[in-house]
């Protein structure tokens, strides 16, 4: 079953703000959004009713939305990823245009290679070194 846009949104919010939820809420939302379990399956896993699962999901969703509304970290992170992707595309286009010249400019090749290396490093960093 393909994830809906709403499911993806909550999965992203869970990644950013899951630590503010109770362990139980986080586990229930993880099973629901990331593992795609049904309410019945989650209810069985936690020994609670389907309504209890639904209530936990609704409360967790409200908390996650509130955190995003206040902080906007997920929105900024998604925008940054889109910008990094666009910068990579532009650097590749510049490198490609340069290589198509009769006499390619070595400096442009070096610079675009360096840009792509930096973009790759930025795109794979989870946290800056030493918590900076």
Secondary structure by P-SEA (a helix, b strand, c coil): ccccaaaaaaaaaaaaccccccaaaaaaaaaaccccccaaaaaaaacccaaaaaaaaaaaaaaaaaaaaacaaaaaaaaaaaaaaaaaaaaaaaaaaaaacccccaaaaaaaaaaaaaaaaaaacccccccc
